[in-house]
Amino acid sequence: MADAPQNFSNHTRLDPPFHFFILPVFAISLIATIVHLVRRPSVHSAWLVVFMIAAIAAIFKIRLYALRVQDRVIRLEERLRLATLLDPALRSRIAEFTESQLVALRFASDAELPALAARALNEKLSRDDIKKSIQHWRPDYWRV
């Protein structure tokens, strides 16, 4: 899966087929259709540019839909985890976490999660602030 332990500086991931093949192919195709439109202006050339823009928008929307589903699953997993690990006083505040906070808290070890969760709620920590505060990372190698 991964060679080095995950931490704040290396937890983001590139998806090679998406980032190094699909995006470049569509970017180059868009540039080529724009060049074709400039050199040979016609309704057909203009339509190809419009089509390429729509195709690129579709690719990004499809990618964002998958990421949104992953965030929803993470949110559910983390709420269950919090319900298990937090003391009753803090457990009643689980609904106050933002999706962004829950997504960031998934990296915190079970031992440091209760204290970090309390800080996140009380100080309204952002996703990056939560991730930077984590001392013992619980890796997530499945997120794309």
MOPEBEL-V482934 format. One record per run of one state. SS is the DSSP state (H for helix, E for strand, - for the rest). FROM is the first residue (numbers start at 0). TO is the last residue. If there is no record, write none. Layout:
# MOPEBEL-V482934
[[SS,FROM,TO] [SS,FROM,TO]]
This chain:
# MOPEBEL-V482934
[[-,0,14] [H,15,38] [-,39,41] [H,42,84] [-,85,86] [H,87,90] [-,91,92] [H,93,95] [-,96,97] [H,98,104] [-,105,106] [E,107,107] [-,108,108] [H,109,122] [-,123,125] [H,126,132] [-,133,135] [E,136,136] [-,137,143]]
